[in-house]
Amino acid sequence: MKIRLSGGVVASGRHAWIARPSGPHRLPDGAGARPGTPVALGPEEAPAQDVVDAVRELSLLVADGGAVAAGAGVDLGGGFRSARLDGARGDQRDAVLAALRAVGLSGAHRLGDRAGVLVALFGPAVTKRVGAAAGRAAEEGRWAALHLASAASDVLGPEQLERVLALEAPEGVDLTPGGQPSVLAGYLRQVFGPVPAPRRLALILDLWERVAERRAGLARREARLATQSRRDRLEDLRARRRHDDDEHIMWQVRIDLADEQPSLADIARWTPGRWYWHERLQRAFADAIAATALVRTAAAVADHGLEDGLERSAPMLRAAASLMPDWAAGKAVRRVPGLTGLPTRPGAYVRDLAHRLAAGRPMDAKAAGYVRPRLACARDFALVVVEDIGRLMDDMVGTHDDLLREWSPSLESWREGAGYGRPPAEWDGILPWSGPMLGDAEPLRRRLAPGQDPATVETAADLLWYADLIDALAKLYGHERAQPTPGTGRPWFDHDPPPAGEPLTPRLDSLMGAVSGAAQLVALGGVPPRAPRTWADLTAGLMSATAIAEALTGDFAVPAPLAALDGATVPGTRLRLKIARSARDVAEWADHMGNCIAGPAYVEEAREGRSGLAGLYDADGLLVVNAELMPLRPASRGWRVSEIAARFNDAPDETLEQRFRDWIAGIPGTAKDEAAPVPEELPPVRPARRRAAPRLVEEAGPALGELALGSWERVAPEALGAFAAVAGTGPDAALVRLRRFGGPQLTGAVGRALEEGAADLGRLWTASGHRPLRGALDALDPALRDRFDQLPLLLGEPPLPKTLRRLVKLPAIADAYSLDLVARRVRRAIGVLALRDDPVIARAFAKPTAEPLLCALAVTVTCAAPDIGLVPVMPPRTTTVPGYPATALEDEEGPWQRALPAVRELGADTAVFWDEIAEHGLRVPASWLAHGGWAALWSRAHSHRR
């Protein structure tokens, strides 16, 4: 018997077994299994127990090292070895490295002869010294160095490989989180082919340092943010501080008017005196100093541990605590029924920490339980203080400039304990604020003489203490300092700016990402510099090629059958299909996926309409798979998946791949138009002027803008109010903040808003149903809609084609587009909460709810069939839904059919609806029925049929 294995190997006289739920299963001639399936190879007459033992060892190997590890021929005992059937991706080095990680250095003998293992990893030129270095790397767990060395063996010599094998990554940081060594090797050959051999090692070592620095920065960011509470307490703090401010103002009014119960008229006539503004300034200043101390301490604890971090922060905490007297601290921690138990001001927690340190108590588990909750809300305190300072400056600048110039608290003790974040010699202030505060005085950097102590020159009017607060927030998020945002208004800085960079700029998030990005540039025509000294020099030279700019331009001729599926959900999955419309789309895909989908061959085919380039996005909006779709021959037969790969060209999930291929196979083909009869004599051709190309923005923009603005003005107040509760901002800033959220972030924000009562599910459902841009498109002149067939793409997810990006930047359309986009994403977040049976949904359904909401969520759960406690509302194969009044699922005018478009927005595949009804009936989570069962739930919903 002959079995064809991966790598072109043919095994004779052996049999293959695979693991099945019922036990080992023998494959005749390797048939009956998918390409690349892990198998146990052994003699045909092997005892049954040996077969069971071998297949069990194979399962353990695959569980530890993945299916790829089976290709290394690992000894499974009883004369059996692991293998993979023909059709597996990668080469032998991938299998050997994966197996070595799975069995460890102590089990390396199971992979066979040591020399054979080394040749598989590093090629036939491997030396004993390289083998010894590889053994040390494996023994010390430096798998990233081993991974890189194996891939780089195609472009480096043995002595250079020894240097690579000696590399060490920062503790707890993985530089190769995805991709096989053979894929990385292919990219390295592509990038370093034109580079002189002596230069290659220096570039690889520099790349290692750059990626290690980047990965360490990401790990540092995660550790620092882990010190903060997962629960957003901003709205709680805002309410608590508003209550405190209101009480304080009323107390002062009574004092000034000498009346315990002043009338509304007396209160209206009351005018705050100079003391009022001075006190607000002093409170804001003290709160900013305290919040800065809390945030810096949280970052120090994350970086250095609890004891060392607190010790480093002790002088700063003492300086900040001195700004809050005992009576103010007592008032700040006073409990108010119905409001958060957090103190009103951050100084209260700063005093607690300072006193704890002064007492000299040991830093044990009890101390950690005292300190960490006080640091966990540092970010929320900082954000709310930044907001308050912005409002205070808005109130005072231009109306109380004289008071601003008179106010001059001392900063020397604070600077003695905290030092400086930004260099004072470079600080110009915040002109719209510090200008009126400084009056005729020069900015700090001009007043500061060389060698002079900045603390003796700095004043509060310089506002460097305000910048310190936002810089502290930036450090908590892993940045060196906050990014100025001139011209944008308060807060004037962004503490968590998005990463900058053009598409195709190689990322440094991993070794694979960096090298694959550079290989992409080479494929597009980039040429390495003659003698690059660093990785940055190399990539800068590649990016400078004219071909790179040209690769980012040009739209694709998307075939109509594929365009019709854009945005659809792949049946049987939760993945959404996106068809690339331009070269920039695939450039952004290649940047994230680390593949060559933006290469000339793919792009040229797509430009001419001979193929379609596709991306599959998960429920969180993350690109997980790329595919190339090609027409069958003749084209009328339909379509096929010519290539499909996950990130870094890894194999996608087998079930997903099969479902996607089956779905694409069902797409109708493109029928050729029948040839028109050729006249016997051609009429003379009349010369004609060339028609101007349609100009979407200029021709459709004004009409669509007028309609969109009208729709926006009708729905914006209600929608923005609901979304502001989710965003934790004012209505004006809600859309911007929610657009920045990723899928999990937005789902968490919606869940928190519902849990804390800031938002009502019914109101949020109604708000997310408002689509001003969709309404404007529906009302647009049909002739314009037909002329510009790209307009429906406005109702899908970004990225948009270049022309549409220009269109949605028009002021009259921008807000409507943002509202539509956020509304769809909020709907998807509600769907995620329902499918995970989040208690906030059940609590909402315990109250009167909306019929469309209940129908949409019930159908979503029925279609998705999540692994939660589901209860049938009606028997299978029936269509009448019980309750008063009874309804029918198939009624085209009924609530269930009307809910199907919303169900698709919630993330469910409605194509399986009738299959689920036939098998299980309409089902809902048991938690929804806790208050009276289905009849009561339907009654509550039917009474609110909005």
N, C-alpha and C positions, 0 to 999 in steps of 0.2 A: 504494500500500500504506500502511495506517495502523497505527502501533504505539503502544499506550497505555503511557506512561511514568509514573514516580513524580511526584507532585504534580498529577496530573490532566492532564498535557501529552500531546497526541496528535501524533506525528511522521508527516507525510505525505511520500510519495515517497522514503522512506529505508528501508534494510534494516539489520537488527541481526545482529551476529556475536558469538559467545561463544567462549571458549577451551575446547578439549577436548584430551585427551591425544593424539588423532590429528591435531590442528591446528584452525584456525578452523572453526566450524560456524555456518551461517546459520540464523536462526530465522524461519520464515514467520509473519508477523503477530505476532511475539513469543510464539508458542505453543511448547510443549515445554520450558519452563524454569520454575523456581520464581519466585514473586513477589519482586520486588526484585533479581533477578539483574543483575550488572553486564554491560553490553553495549557494543560499539563500533558507533556509528551512522555509516553512510556510504552513498554512492551504489551502486546495484545493479550498475552496470557497472564498478566499481572494479577495477583490475588485481589479480591474485592476490597479487603481492608487497606491494602497498599494504595489502591486507587482513591479510596475515601481520604486517606491521610494526605496524599499528594494534592488532591483538589483543595483540601482544607488549607494546606501550606500556600497554595497558589492564591487563595482568597485573602489570606493574611498579607501576602506580599503585595497584592494589588491594593488592599486597604491602606497599607503604609506608604507605598511608592507610586500608586496609580497604575493604570493599565500599561503604561510605557515600560515600567520596570520588568514586566514579564518577558520582554524581548531580550533580556540579558542572559537567558539560559541558566537561570538560578537552579541549583540542585534542590529538589523537593523531597528527596529521600525515596528509597525503594526503586531506584533506577529511573526516576522521573525527573524531567527538567521543565522549566517554564519556557514558554514561547508565545509568539503572537502570529495569528494568521496573516496571510498576505493582504496588503492594502493599508497597513499602518503608516502613519506619518512619521517623519524623522529618520534618524539613522542610529547606528549601534551605540554611539557615545551617549545619546539621550537615555537609552535603556540602561547602560552600565552605570551612569551617574545616578539615575533614579533608584536602581537596585542597591547601589552602594549606600545611599542615604537610608534606605529601608532596612537593610540587614546590619549596617554598621561595619566598622573596620574589623571587628572581631569575627564577623560572618563573611568577610570578603572571600574566603576560600570557597564558598558556595558558588561563586561566579566563575570558577575555573582557574586556569593557569594565570599567575600574576602578570606574566609578560603579555598575555593576550588581553588582559584587562587594561593595561597601560597603553597598548597599541590602540585599543578601541577608544580610549579617552584622548590620546594625544597624537596618534598617527605613528607610522613606522619609524620616524626619526627620533622617537622618545629615548631618553638616556636614563641610566640608573639614578643620576642626581635628580632628574625630574621626577622619577618614581618615588624617591625618598621624600622630596618636597611635597608631592601629592599625598603621601602617607601621613606626613605631619599635619597637613591641612585637614585631612579627613579626621584624624585623631582629635584635633582641637576644635572640630566643628566649624571650620571656616569654609562652608560649602559655597558661598558666593565666589570666593577666590578660585576654588576648584572649577566651578561652573564657567567663570570667565576664562580661565586658563585652557580648559578643554575647547572652548569656542575659538580662542585666539591662537590655538596651535596651528591653524591654517595660515596665519600671517606672521607668526613670530618664530624665532629659533629656540632651541632648547635652553640656552643660557637666559634668554629673555623670559621664557616661561617660568624659570625658577624665581625671577623677581615677582612675577604676577602671583605665583603660588604662595609667596611670603606676605601678601597683602592681608591686612586686618580691617574688618569693618567695625564701626562703632558698636558698642554692646547693645544688643537688642534690636539692631537695625538690619533689615534684609535688603540687599541691593539688587537682588534678582527675583522679585516677587512673581514674575510670570514669564513664560516663553521657554522653549527648549534650547539647549546648547547648539544644536545643529542649525536652528533658525538664526540665532545670534551669530554663528560662524558665517552663514551666508551673507548677512549684513556687513560683518567685518571685512570679508573679502571684497565686497562691493565698494566700501568706503576707502579701505587702505590699499586697494590695488594700485592707484596712481601715486601713492605716498612712498617716498624712499624708505627702504627697510630699516635703516638705522633710526629713523624718526618715529617709527610706529610705537615702540615701547613707551617713549615719553608721553605720547598722546594718550595711550591707554592708561598709564599711571595717573595722568592729570584728570582724565575722565573719571577714574575711580574716586579720586579726591573730591571732585565736583559733585558726583552723585551721592557720595557718603555725606557730604556737607548738607546737601538738599534733603536727603532722607532723615538725617539727624534733626534738621530743622522741623520737618513734619512730625517726627516723634516728639520733639520738644513741645510743639504746639498742642499735640494731643494730650500730653502729660499736664501742661498748664491748664488747658480747658477742662481737664478731668477734675480739677480742684473746685470747679464751679457747679452749682446745683443744676440738674437737668430741668428743673422746673423754672419757668420764666416768672420771676416775681416783680417785673417792672410795673405792671398795672396795680398790683397790691401796694407797692411802694408809692406810686403816684397818688393813690387814694389816701393812703396814710398821711403823706406830706400835705396834701390839700386840706385834710381835716385839721391838721396841726396849724397850718397857716390861717385857716378860717378862725379857729379858736383864738389865736394870738391877736388877730386884727380886731375881733369883737371885744377882747379884753381891753385893748388899748383905746378903742372907741368909748367904752364905758368910763375909762379913766379920764379921757380928755373931756368928755361931755358931763362928767360927774353924774351919770344917770345909769342905774343898773339895768333899766329896760328902755333904751332909747327907741324912738319911733323910726319908721322907715325914712321919713323926711329928714330927721336929724342925721341919720346915718348917711343919706345921700348928700347932705351938705358938708359932711365931715371931710376934711382934706388932710392927707398924710403930711406930717411935718418932716423936717430934715432928718430927725432921728430915725424915722421909719426907713428911709432909703439907706441911711448909714448902717442900720441893723441888718437889712437884707443883704447888703454888700458883705458885711462881716460874716454872716451865716454862710453865704455862698462860698466865700473864701475858705472858711474853716472846714466846710463840707468837702470842698475840692481837695484840700490837703489830706483830710482823713481818708477819702476814697482812694486817693493816690497811694497812700500808705498801705491800705488794705490790698489793693490790686498788686502792688509790688511785692508785698509779703506773700501773697498766694503764688506768684510766679517763683519767688525764691524757695518756697517750700517744695514746689514741684521740681525745681532744678537740683536742690541740695538735700532734700529730706526735711522732716518736721523740725528736728532739733537744730540742725545747722542753719536751715532757712530762717527760723525765728531769731536765732542768735545774730545773724547778719542783718536782720531787719530791726533789731531792738532800738538802736539810736533813732531811727526814723519813726518808729511807733511812739517813742517817748516824746519826740518833738511834736508830732501830730496830736497826741493826747493832751498836751499842755494848752491847746487852743480851745478846749471845751471845759468850762467850769462844771463843778459838781451839780449845781441846780439845773443846768441845761441837759446834762447826762440823765439826771433823774426824770426830767420831763420827756426826754426822747424815748425812754423805755417804758413809759406808762402805758398800760394796756387800755385799748379802746374796744369795747364790744362790737363785733361785726367786722372789724378790720384786722389786718395781718398782725401777727405777733412780732414781726421785725421792728426794730427801733426806727424812729423817724429819721435819724441822722446817723451816718456811718461812724461818727466820732465815738458813739457809745461802744461799739465793738472794738474800736482802736484802743479805748481806755481799758476795756476788759483784757485785751491781749497784753498791753503794757503792764498792767498790774500783775498779771499772771507771771510775766517774765521777772518783774521786780521781786516777787515772792520767792523766786529760785526753786520752784517745785520741779520734781523730776518729770521728764517728757515721756510718760508711760502711756498706756492705752487710754487711761482716764483723761490725761491731758489732751490726747489726740481727739477724743470725743468732745472736748471743750473748744479746742481751737478750730478744727475743720469746719464745723457749721458756721462759725463766724467769718471764715474766709470764703465759704461757698457762695455768699451773696455779694462778694466784692464787685463783680462785674455789673450786677443790677444797680448797686448803689452808684457806681461810677456813671452809668448811662443816665440815670435819673438826675444826677447832679449836673451833668453836662447840659441836659435839657433845661434845668432851672436857671443855670447861668445864662444860657441863650435868651430865655424870656426876660431875665432881669436886664440884660444889656439892651434888648429891644425896648424895654420900658424907659430906660434912663438915657441912652445915647441920643443927643439932640434936644432933650428936654431938661436934663439935670446934669449937664456937663460940668458945671461948677462943683457940684457935689462929688462927681467922679474924680476931679482933680484934687479935691481936699482929702479924699480917703487915702490913707497911707499906712496900712498895717506893716509891722516889721516882718521880714523874711529871714533874718540872720539865723535864728535858732533852727528854723526848718532846714535851711541850707546846710547848717553844720551837721544835722543828723541825716539828711537825705542826699545831699550833694546835688549834682546837675545831671540831667539826662541829655538834653540838647546843649551844645556848646554855647554859652552866653555870647561869645564873640561873634557868633553867626546869626543872632536872633534880632529880627527886625520888628517883631511884634505882629499884631493883627490889625492892620491899618484902620478898618472901619470902627474898631473898638478902642484900640490903644491910642489912636490919633487924638480923639477928644479927651481921653484920660491923661495923656502926657502934656497936652497943651502945646507950649512952645518948646518943650524939651525934646532932645534928639532920641532916637531909638537906642536901646541898650548897647548894641554893638558899636555905635558911634561914641557913646559916652564912656565906654570901657577903655581905659588906657592899657598898654602892654604891661603885663605883670601885675596888674591891679586885681585885688580880690573881688570877684563879681558880686559877692553877697553884700559888700559895702556900697555898691552902686545900684544894684537892682531894686526896683520898687514894684508894688503890686500893679501899678499901671502898665508895666511892661507885659503883663499877662503870660509870662513864661511859666508860671505855676499852672495856668490853665492848659497850656500845651503839654506840660508834664503829665497831667491827668489823662489826656487822650493818648499820649505816648505810652503810658503805663498799660492802658487797654490794648494798644497795638502789640506790646511785648507779650501780653497774655495770649494773644492770637498768633504768636510766633514771628512777628515782624520786628525789625530793628527800631522803627519809630513810625508814627502815623504819617500818612501821605497828605500833603497840603492839597486842598481843592479850591483854589482861588476863584472868586467870582460866583461861587455857588451858595453863598450865605452860610449861616451857622449850621453846624459847629465848626466850619472852616477846615476840618481835617477828617480823613477817613481812617478809622482805626483798623479796618480789615479790608484793604483794597484788593480787588481781584487781580490775579496774576496778569502781567502785561506780556505782550508778544503776538506776533503775527502768526497766522496759520502756517504750518510747515516748519516753524522754528523748533529745532529738536528740544524735547523736554529733558529735564534732568531728574525726573521722578524715579527712574530706574535705569540700569545699564542697557536693558533691552530697548526701552523707550528712546534713549539718547541715540543709540547706534542705528536703530531702525529709522529714526527721523533723519539722520544724516544720509543713510542709504537712499531714502526717498528723494532727497535733494540731488544726489548723484544721478538717480534714474531720470530726473527731470532735466538734466543737462548741467547741473552744477559741477564745477571743476575745483578740486582742492588747491589751495595755494602751493607754491613751489616748495617751501620749507616751513610748514606751520610748527610753532613751538608749543602751543597749548591747544586744548580741545576747542576753546573759544575762537582761536585764530582759524582753526579748520572750518568750523561751522559758519563763521562770518564770511570766509571766502566762498563757501558753497552757496550761501544765501545771496551773495552779490551778483550772481549770474543773471543775465537778462531773461534767460529761459524760465527762471523761477517766477518772476513777475508775470510772464505770459501764461504760466501754468495755472495761475489763480483767476484767469479771466475766461469768459466764454460760457454760454448757456448750452444745455444739452437738448437734443431733439428726442424727447421722451415719447416712446410709442404709446398710442392711446390706450391699449389694454392695460399697460403698466400704470399709466397716469391715473386710471380709474380706481386702482387699488391703493393709491397713496394715502396713508393714514389709517388703513384698515388693520384689524387685529388678525393675526395668524390663527386660524381655527385650532382649537384645542390647546392654545397657549394664552399667555397674557402679554405677548410681545406685539408691538405695533410696527407696521411696515412704513418705511420712509424711502421714497425714490429720490435719488440725487438729481437736482435740477441744474447744477452748475459745477464748474471746476472747483470753485471755492468750497462747495459742500463736501466734496470728496477730500479736499485738502484738510478740512477740519476733522473729517473721519480718520484720515491717515495719521494725523497728529495725535489723536487719542488712542487709536487701535494699534499703532506700531506696525502697519502693513503697507503694501505698495499699491493700494487701490487708487491713489492719485497719480500713478505712473502713466507715461505717455500712451502705452498700449491700451489701457483701460479707458482713459479719458478720450482718446481719438475715436474709439468704437462708440462711446456714449454720445459724443458730440454729433456723430453722423446718424444716430438712431439705430445702430446695428446691435446695441445691447442696452441693458438697463443696470445701473449700479444701485444696490439696495442696502439699507441698514435696518436692523431690528432693534427696537428700543424696549427696555423693560418698563414696569409700572412706575419706576422712579425717574424715568426719562434718561436712563443711562444706555448708551450704545453698547450692545453686547455681541453682535454678529454683523459681518459684512458679507454680501453675496453679489455675484455677477449673474444676470439673467440673460439668456440668449434664446432667440427664436429657433424652433425646430425647422427642418427643411423638408418640404416647402414651408414657408412662414404660416400658412393657413392651418398647419397642424397644431400650433400652440407654442408653448414656452418650456424651457428647462433651466435648471440651476447648473450652470457650468462650473462655478466655484463657490465655496462657502467656508468661512473660517471665523473663529472667535479671535479674541485679542492676541496679538503677537503670532498670528497664524496657527494658534492652537485649534484642535478639533472641537467643534461645538458639541453640545449635548446630543446624543444619538437620537433620542426621541424627538427633540426639537427639529433636528435636521430632516428626519423622515417626514414629519408633519409639514414642514415648509416645502419640501420637494413635492409632496403629494398635492399641496395647495397650488403651487406654481404650475404643476402639470395640468391642472384644470382650467387654466386661463385660456380663453379663446384666442385663436391665432388672428393674424392680420390678413384679411382677404384682399387680393389685388383687384383693383378696379378693372372692369372689362375694357378692353382696348376699343377706343372710339374708331368708327370706320374712317378710313383715309379717303378723302375726296379725290376724284380723278384729276382735278386740276386745282392746285393751291391758289387761293386768292392772294393778291399782292399784299405784302406786309406794310402797314402804315406805321411810320416811325412815331413813337409815343414817348412822352416824358416818363422818366422813372418815378414810380410812386414812392412817396416818403414813407419810411417805416413808421408804424404806429408808435406814438409817444404816450405811454400809459399815464405817467405822472401829470403831464401837461394837459392831456385830454380828459382823463377820468378823474383826476385829483380834485378839481373844484366842485364837480357835482357830487362826488362821493363825500367830500369833506363837509359840504352843507348838510347832507342827509345824516352823516355820522354825528355832527355837532348837535343837530336837533335831537337825535336819539339819546345822545350822551346827557344832555341837559334834562331830559325827562326822567332818566333812571339813575343818574349818578348819586344824588343825595342818599337814596335808600341803600344802594349797593355799597357805596363807600363807607357808610356807617357800619354795615355788617362786616366788611372786610377789615376795617380799622380795628375792630375787636379781636380779629385773628392776628393781625400784624403787630398789635401792641403799639400803634402809632396813632397820630392824628389822621383824619380822613384823607388829607392832601398827600400824605406820604405812604399810605397803605399799599397802593398798587406797586410803587417802586420797590418797597421792601418785600412784598410777596413774590414779585417776579424774580427776585434774587434767590429765593428759597429753592433748594432741591426738593425732590419728591418726598423723602423721609422728613426733611425739615418742615415742609408745609403740612404734611399729615400730622406731625407732632404739634404744630401750632394750632391746627383746627381742633385736635383732640383736647389740648389744654384750654382753649377758649370755651369749648363746650363743657368741659369738666368744671371750670371755675365759674361758669355762669356768665362770662363776659359776652358770649354769643349764644343765640337760640338756634337750634337745628332748623326749625321751620323758616325762620327769618334768613338764615344762611342759605337754605335751599332756594328760597325766592330770589335772594340777591344774586346767587350764582346762575340763575336762569335769565338774568338780564344780559342781552347781547346787542349792544347798540350798533356795532359794526356789521353784524349779521343782518340786522334789520335794515341798515343802510344799503347793503348789497342787494337785499331782496327788493328794495324800492328803487334801485338804480335803473336807468333806462336800459331795457333789454338789448338795444343795439350796442350800447357800450359794453355790456356783459359779454355779448357774443364776440365783440371785436377784441376784447382783452380776456382771453380764456385763462389767464393766470390768476385772476382776482379771487376765485374760490380758495386758493392756497392761503389767503389771509385768515381763513378759519381753521387752519391747522397749526401744528407746532413749529417753532423755529428749527433750523435756520430757513429764512425766506430767500428767494432769488433777489439779486441785486436791485432790480427795478422796484420790487415790492418793498424792499428795505427803505428805499428812498420815499416811497409812497407813505409808509406808516410813520415817517418822521415829520410829515406835515402837521402843523399844530392842530388843525381841525380833526385829524384822524388819529393822532398818536394816543390820546386818552381813551378813545373808543376801542382801539386795538388792544391796549393794555388791559382794559376791563374785560373784554372777551377772553383774552388769554388767561387772566387770573381766574375768571369764572370757571373756565373748563378745568383748570388745575385744581380748584377747590372742589369741584364735583368729583374729580378722580380721588382726592384725599378722603372725601366722605365715603366713597366706595371702598377704599382700603380699610377704613375704620369698621365698616359694616362687615366686611369679609373676615376680619380678625375677631369679630364679635366683641368689639370694644364696649365697655359698660356705658359710655356716654350715649351710644345709640339707643340702648335699652332704656336708659333713664329718660331720654327724649320721648320715646314711644309710650312711656307711662302717663304722659300728659296728652291733651288734645294735639293732634298733629295734622299734617296735610295729606290728602288722599294721593296726589301725584307722587309725593315723597315716599309714602309707604309702598305704593305699587312698584316704583322704580327700584327701591332697595330689595323688596321681596323677589322680584324677577332677577336682580343681580345675584343675589345669594343662590337662587335656584339654578341659574346658568353656570355659575362658577363652582358650585358644590364644594365649598371649603371644608377643611377637616375640623369642623366645630360641631357642637351639639345642634343638629337640625331636626325640626319637627314638621311632619307633613300637615298641611292645612286641608288638603283634599286628597282622595285616593288617586293612585296612578291611572292614566288613561281616561281621566274625566276632565271636563273643561269648565264646570260650574263651580265658582268660588263661593263657599258658604258665607253667611253673614247677612245682615239687613242693611241695605237691600242686597240680594244675591246678584252676582255679576258673572259674565262669561269671558273666558280668556280669549276666545276667537273673535269677539265682537270688535269690528274695525273701529267703531265709534266709542268703544268702552275704555275704561281707564287703563286696562292692562296693555292693550295695543298702543295706546297713546304714550305709554311709559317707555316703549322700546328705544326711541332715540336717546332718552336720558340714561337708559341702562348701558348703552354703548359708551356714553361719556363717562360713566362710573367705572368702566374698565372690563365689562363682561362681554363674552362672545354670544350674541343673541342667536347665532346660527344653531346652537345646541339647545335652544329653549324647548322645542317640542320633543326632542329626544329625552330631556330631563323630565318633562311632564309625563311622558309615556312610561318612564322607568320608576320615577319616585313621586310624581305629583308636585304641586307647588309647595315649597318648603321655606321655612323661616327659622332663625335661631330660637332656641327654647327661651332664652333670656327676654325676648321681646314679648312673650306671652305670660310673663309673671303676674301681670295685673289684670286678671279676668279672662285670659285666653284670647283666641283669635276673634271671637264675636265682639268682645269689648274693644279690642284694638281696632277692628274695622269700623265699629260704630264711632269711635273717637275720630278716626280719620275721615269718614264719610261726612261727618258734620262740618268738616273744614275742607271743602272741595276746591280750594283755591289753587 
